[in-house]
Amino acid sequence: MKTPSPRLVIVSARAPFVRTSNGIARAPGGLISALLPLMRRSRGTWIATGADRDPCDASEVPFRVRALSLPSEIRAAWYAGASNGALWPLAHGFLEVCRFRAEQARAYLEVCRAAADAAAEHAPRHAVVWVHDYQLALVPALLRARRPDLTIGFFWHIPWPAAESLRVLPWAAELVEGILGADLVGLHVPRYVRAFHDTLDELGVAYMSEGSSIVVPKGERTARIETWPIGVDVEGWASLGRDENVAAEAERIRSDLGGGRVLVSVDRMDYAKGIVERLEAFERLLEQSSEARERVTLVQIGVPSRETVAAYRELRQRIEATVGRIQGRFGSPRRKPVHLFARTLDATELAAYYLAADAAIVTPKRDGMNLVAFEYVATRPRPNGRLLLSTFAGAADVLSEAHLVNPYDEDGLASAIADVALAPETASDSARMAALKTRVSRLSVETWASGFLARLEQVTEERVPARERQMRLAASAPVSRAR
Ligand code: ADQ
């Protein structure tokens, strides 16, 4: 594997650390755990637009973390407004939830400008800058205008919307131009690259197709759009799955739940994750099957999310009301058919639930990839258990041996949950899980991050004339700030 460039700058909404009463703690999530080792080696700079003060100083980590100081109303209009009130629902096909307001678009531009300014200030000459996600899509072009010497990568972690949907965004052309400021743009799966293709057609942007990639000429350079499916920390989850204490906790969970069949779902509480629809399908199963009423328990682990956005507060209430109704109809002093945990669990606790579960129910209405599907598979030491996966998760394109389901089909979803919950496991299930484990092992998040960065450097090397390449080699040896 290639050693990462000693000049990496990462720009993302979230900071890699949070300050707690006991010092700094790593922020949760696979993306951060994949990027941290690269940053430690690179000793570069991580710019976080969502944090209002630097979460750590130079004595605590071997690279810089810079929070942007932004007025709170700008941060709110950028985050709750343009990002999560407009772009997120748009990309996930919830057009009726989208609200487009000019002042939010201005705040979005302002935050992207501040991020581009910070990256331009901290990136040494010819550095590599990797910008993340839909909250910061204008940064690549803004940064390119300030620093044409930089190599810029961009990753869009959510679905790329259909061209028809993108038409509702008043600043669709600016969004796409912003992204095309990057040398390499990553999307999770081929269907998003095809949708990007349609967007370029719709906007009249000239491009070439190279296999499954898109190449957009931009003067002396090109912007390439490619498929880079993310994965999880496979070895980390597998080692939790082999841990005796985690296995003992999984056994305790199964016995506390009455020794029947256990289903688990783990999501941020987001309307795109299809949590209410899943609960309703489970309720239908309980209506229809006495065996399910007696033997099947659904554990819904749902971390509250984005509660500054009205649609998210309403969702949490609907989830709690639906769980309450199911308990009222089917619960008893001896048995609760649904358990809801509305809080963050640490990885060890999550692994115990993954191990305890006979099946993971991963049924988003739309999802860029969905890492929970990967985590469930990676944690299992043996090829047992079942994965029920929505065809509308990007993960369905890479985990084809999962039991696939359309979450919009109410009866289909209820009967798919019945199948994975009640049918005895067969040799075919075991073969499917073994195949899934192989696929998940090949898609580790470390391979994803280092592969994307290596490709980014390769893409830019191809356009750099040999003479300049020599000059760069001479200039890049020491790690120092440009100014
Ligand atoms: P998310 O929408 O956050 O990510 P997902 O990929 O499922 O969705 O990742 C969620 C992560 O949060 C998982 O690692 C999961 O373990 C963790 N998590 C969820 N609930 C939790 C809880 N209660 N306690 C602890 N941890 C919890 C976005 C896109 C996805 C894409 C990823 C990565 O929306 O489609 O897969 O980025 O690109």
Residues whose N, C-alpha, C, O or C-beta is under 5 A from the ligand:
A	BS01	ADQ	G30 H157 I230 V266 D267 R268 I301 G302 V303 R343 T344 L345 D367 G368 M369 N370 L371 V372
